[in-house]
Amino acid sequence: MEHRIIKTEKIIKISKQEMEFLVSKGVMFGYDGISHTDSRHRRTYYLTESRRNTKLHKQYEKSIGIK
């Protein structure tokens, strides 16, 4: 019997300012980066958690004094 490992990605909701910071640090839009939804005239941004993305997100939080 063949076993396959299914990789599950966690996503976190981020603000527009967090998205702009992460894009400036090289995080791309797409499967392993930032995605968004469109609802009327509003966008909601999400970040796929990876080691690099999590490190940059913590760096952002530290830079604005959250953690």
Beta strands, then each sheet from edge to edge (+ up, - down):
strand 1: 11-14
strand 2: 34-39
strand 3: 42-48
sheet 1: 1+ 3- 2+
end
